[in-house]
Amino acid sequence: MSPTKSGTRDGIDSCLSGVVLTGGGALLDGMVEIAEQVFDAPVRLGYPERDRFGGLVEDIQSPSWAAAAGLALVSQRAHALEQRAGGAKRGGSGRLTHFVSKFRNRFSGSIF
């Protein structure tokens, strides 16, 4: 990657503070070192935040679960915002509510 006139490298700000690797591939030997060379920035493994998942924390405390756990948190926050903004008054007919409901129904026996 070469610097451009605006001080960025291929759209990535040159004051990049670091990269967080998630997913099972992040656990491969040497992956952090390779990513440090590729991105020319500090790299660390991402883990789900321990205080956000109650009883599940021991089961999902791995980079393999970090992205899924983060998406679950984003969905939960968006759902809460939607309800506060009037989604509950409309009977929960928002798109996110519909998606979460379908997701819960699909996996209700194994996760929820």
PyMOL commands that set and color helices and strands:
alter all, ss='L'
color gray80, all
select helices_A, chain A and resi 24-27+31-39+50-52+54-60+63-87+95-107
alter helices_A, ss='H'
color red, helices_A
select strands_A, chain A and resi 8-9+12-13+19-21+43-45
alter strands_A, ss='S'
color yellow, strands_A
deselect
rebuild
show_as cartoon
